[in-house]
């Protein structure tokens, strides 16, 4: 299995968390929700997971390894 570059994965994980916080601050903003969905999709693709939560967990685990 191909593994993502850790720098790229860390960047996408930070981006996901940023947009997640922005959506929590303004949950009714459709543009923010769409952007979060886009970032979540990319994170899912990078980690090979089906849901954003699984992708975040997988990314954190992978980034914690040396």
C-alpha positions as CSV (number, residue, x, y, z in Angstrom):
1,X,0.0,0.0,0.0
2,X,1.2,3.5,-0.8
3,X,1.6,5.8,2.2
4,X,1.1,9.6,1.9
5,X,3.9,12.0,2.5
6,X,3.8,13.0,6.1
7,X,4.2,16.7,5.4
8,X,1.3,16.6,3.0
9,X,-0.8,14.6,5.4
10,X,0.0,16.9,8.3
11,X,-0.9,19.9,6.2
12,X,-4.3,18.4,5.3
13,X,-5.0,17.4,8.8
14,X,-4.3,21.0,10.0
15,X,-6.6,22.3,7.2
16,X,-9.3,19.8,8.3
17,X,-9.2,21.0,11.9
18,X,-9.2,24.6,10.9
19,X,-12.3,24.2,8.7
20,X,-14.0,22.0,11.4
21,X,-13.5,24.9,13.9
22,X,-14.8,27.4,11.4
23,X,-17.9,25.3,10.8
24,X,-18.5,25.0,14.5
25,X,-18.3,28.7,14.8
26,X,-20.8,29.3,11.9
27,X,-22.7,26.0,11.4
28,X,-25.2,27.5,9.0
29,X,-22.7,28.9,6.5
30,X,-23.0,26.6,3.5
31,X,-19.7,27.7,2.0
32,X,-17.8,26.7,5.1
33,X,-19.6,23.3,5.2
34,X,-18.7,22.6,1.6
35,X,-15.1,23.5,2.2
36,X,-14.9,21.2,5.2
37,X,-16.5,18.4,3.1
38,X,-13.8,19.0,0.4
39,X,-11.0,18.9,2.9
40,X,-12.5,15.8,4.6
41,X,-12.8,14.0,1.3
42,X,-9.1,14.7,0.5
43,X,-8.1,13.4,3.9
44,X,-10.2,10.3,3.4
45,X,-8.4,9.7,0.0
46,X,-5.0,10.2,1.5
47,X,-5.6,7.8,4.3
48,X,-7.8,5.3,2.5
49,X,-10.6,5.6,5.0
50,X,-14.4,6.1,4.4
51,X,-15.3,8.7,7.0
52,X,-13.7,11.9,8.2
53,X,-13.4,10.6,11.7
54,X,-11.6,7.4,10.6
55,X,-9.4,9.5,8.4
56,X,-8.4,11.8,11.2
57,X,-7.7,8.9,13.5
58,X,-5.6,7.2,10.8
59,X,-3.7,10.4,10.0
60,X,-2.9,11.0,13.7
61,X,-1.7,7.4,14.1
62,X,0.4,7.5,11.0
63,X,2.0,10.9,11.9
64,X,2.8,9.7,15.4
65,X,5.0,6.9,14.0
66,X,8.6,7.6,13.4
